[in-house]
Amino acid sequence: MALKTYKKEGMLFVELNIACPVCYEETDQMGPTSRWMHNACGGSIALGENAYYECSHHDAYEHVGKWAYSCPSPNHPVDSRGNRFVKASSIIFTHQISVAGQMVETGGTEWLIKVLQNLGDF
């Protein structure tokens, strides 16, 4: 199934479809890629060439460095509320987005270059 794309304020957004960056950082093994949903509302997440995530259901819009990731893997530590949300480093996120073939195929090389230029360190 093709990933959704759209333009907002002249920037291309591509539906997020990556392997869990935290699992890769903690185990050095790539898990399966998957589409990611916003925990707050279940909306799909898109990545803009400005390195910002946007939720399809409401106005969540922040730089990727401010987001945390959760998947069912036991590699994620559990917080006091039973959630498994963990932040990934910019180095690991760069790796995950660079090998996300379907996203790069959909957004194109120019989109990927812009994402990486806007990523920064976190």
VENQUI-V542356 format. One record per pair of residues at least 6 apart in sequence whose ideal C-beta (glycine too) atoms are under 6 Angstrom apart, sorted by the first residue. I is the first residue (numbers start at 1). J is the second residue. D is the distance in Angstrom with one decimal. If there is no record, write none. Layout:
BEGIN
{{I	J	D} {I	J	D}}
END
This chain:
BEGIN
{{3	14	5.8} {3	15	4.2} {3	17	5.7} {3	102	5.9} {3	106	4.6} {4	15	4.5} {5	14	5.2} {5	106	5.9} {6	13	5.4} {11	48	5.0} {11	49	5.1} {11	50	5.5} {12	49	5.3} {12	107	6.0} {12	111	5.2} {13	46	4.0} {13	48	4.5} {14	47	5.8} {14	103	5.2} {14	106	5.3} {14	107	4.2} {15	44	5.9} {15	46	5.2} {16	36	4.6} {16	45	4.4} {16	47	5.2} {17	33	5.5} {17	35	5.3} {17	102	5.4} {17	103	5.4} {18	33	5.8} {18	96	4.7} {18	100	4.7} {19	30	5.1} {19	31	4.6} {19	33	5.0} {19	96	6.0} {20	31	5.4} {20	69	5.9} {20	71	4.4} {21	69	6.0} {21	88	3.7} {21	92	4.8} {21	93	5.2} {21	96	4.5} {22	69	5.1} {22	86	4.4} {22	88	5.3} {23	31	5.0} {23	73	5.0} {23	75	5.1} {24	30	5.9} {24	92	6.0} {25	88	5.9} {25	92	4.4} {26	75	4.7} {27	75	5.7} {36	45	4.7} {38	45	5.7} {38	55	4.3} {38	60	6.0} {41	57	4.6} {41	58	5.8} {43	55	4.3} {43	56	4.2} {43	57	3.0} {44	56	4.6} {45	53	5.3} {46	54	5.2} {47	53	6.0} {49	111	5.2} {49	114	3.7} {49	115	5.5} {50	118	5.0} {51	63	6.0} {51	64	5.4} {51	115	5.3} {51	118	3.9} {51	119	4.7} {52	61	5.9} {52	63	5.5} {53	64	5.8} {53	67	5.8} {54	61	5.0} {65	122	3.1} {68	85	3.9} {68	86	5.7} {68	87	4.9} {70	84	4.6} {70	85	4.7} {76	84	3.6} {76	86	5.4} {78	84	5.7} {90	119	5.8} {90	121	5.0} {90	122	4.8} {104	112	5.1}}
END
